[in-house]
Amino acid sequence: MQTYISPNPDYVRQTRDAVRAKLAVSLDHLVFDVFDGHVPAPVSRAELTSLTERDGFPDPVVFALHAALVKTAMDGDPARLPDLYRILEDLRARPSAPTPPFTVTAFSDSAMHPDDMTLLGRVFADDVGLTTTLHPPAADDVDRAKAQIKDALDGLAQASGPWVEEMQLLATDIYLAVSDSESDQKFGGAAVFDAFGAILMNPLGFHDAATVMMALVHESSHQQMFLFHLDDPVVLNDADAAYASPLRRQPRPMEGIFHALWVSARMAAAAQDVLTSADTLPWADDLRIHQSRAVTAFRDCEKTVADHAQLTDLGARLFADARAAVNAI
């Protein structure tokens, strides 16, 4: 029986189609309705539509540009439009070329277009300073991270191909960055809907292939949750209400706790599929340690969700599937 916790590439493909269609409609409305009369549109309707269909799915930068246009509309500040429209025209004019299933890119001006760095940097920025100022990793860290990502993906594909097939639909672009070098604050990774298809990862936390595999499952599972939210709130608790949990005393909103529960269950389930496969990976023992930590994180969130969460029917199904997967380990 297919559960939401198991990889389901067909479901993700279908839902991505809905995401792409909604993005196309929203961009059209912003450019040709909301901003009509402020600044001339730099592209035709057909050209704008082609941007959301390039290579079958929009680039994460297109999502980030859309977020910037939405913010401009919400703030009522059309003075930002000329620069955003310049970026829009440039994106439309960039040549389209086949891309590999995964790309790993250092968050640096030598590896990325400056407009892409600006837009993606804005949407990845958080409110606690961990990802607000991103810096490129050292070249040696980038090389090491690329090798570890390849080992992690190769091992996961060897043991359980559907996980990698689904991940290709959720996190095609992997960006490597580190925190402000003068700060003690560190981040592990980040995923935001406004950069759908991309994830941000800190290579300084990459210790081995098992660590990297679990981090990839973690961040791509956040992207999967964003798809669930497309037509369903999942969690109905007041966004201003905060709840403590055994391992994290600082209260946080229920949506964040539910996301943490979900990605922890997925990490534990992915590790179980690898550990019980016919192919024994050389880093299986390391993976068992990470799986144990994921189960502990799930249990931390489980009681708080069970006691306090107000869930939709879909949210209750997601909770039940996550609990069943962890209980079966």
C-alpha positions, 0 to 999 in steps of 0.5 A: 500500500502506497503511503505518503511517507514512501517516495512517490515520484508519480504524485510529485510529477502530477503536483509539480504540474499544478505548481507550474500552472499556478506559477504561470497564472500568477506571473501573468497576472502580476505582469499584465494586470497588477503592474499594467500601466506602471512599467511596460512589460519586457516580454510578451505573454507567450515569452512569459509562459515559455519561461515557466515551461523551459526544460519542462519545469521552471528554474528555481530562480523563476520562483525567486523572481516571482516572490520578488514581484509579489513582494513589490505588489504587496508593498506597493512599490513599483519603483523596484519594477525596472530592475526586476523586469530587467532580470525577467527579460534576461532570464527569458533570453538566456539559452536553454540547455539540457541539465543533469539530474542534479547540479551542485553549485557554490554560492559564489559570483564566480559560479552563479549569475549575480542576479541569481545570487541576489534573488536566491539570497533573498528567499533563502534569508531567514529571520534568525540570521543563519542564512541571511548573509551567505558566503561561498565555501572554500574551494576544497570544501566544495570539491569534497562536498561534491564528491560526498553528494555523489557518493550519497546519491549513488548509494541511495540509488543503488539501495532504493532508486525511488528515493533518488527519482523523487529527489530529482523532482524536488531538489534538482539544484543544490547550492553550497554556502556557509554562514558569515565567517565572523559569526558563531551561528551555523546552519545545516541546510534550507529549503523554501517554496520561493526557490522550489527545486533548489536546496541550500546546504552547508558543506561544513556539516558534511562528515560522510556520505551517510550525513549527506544522504540524510541531509538531502532527504531532510531538505527535499522532504521540506519541498515535498511538504510544500507540495502538500500545502499547495491546496491544503493547510495541513496544520490549522493551529494559530500561526502565533501560538507556540509550543515547546517540545522535550528536545527543544525548549524554545517554543515554536509554531506547530507548523514548524514542529510538524515539518520537523516531525515529517522530515525526521520520519522520512529520514528514518524511513529512507535509512531503513530502506537502505539498511534493509536493501540487498546491497550493503553500503560501506557507510551502513553503520554510520547511517544507523547512527543517523537513523537513531537520531532521526527517530529520536527527533521524531519522538520529540515532535510526536507527543507535541503534535499528538497533544496539541496539533489541529490537523486537516484530514490530510494532516492527520493522514500524514501524521499517521503515515509518519508514525506507522513508518517510524513504529515499523523500524 
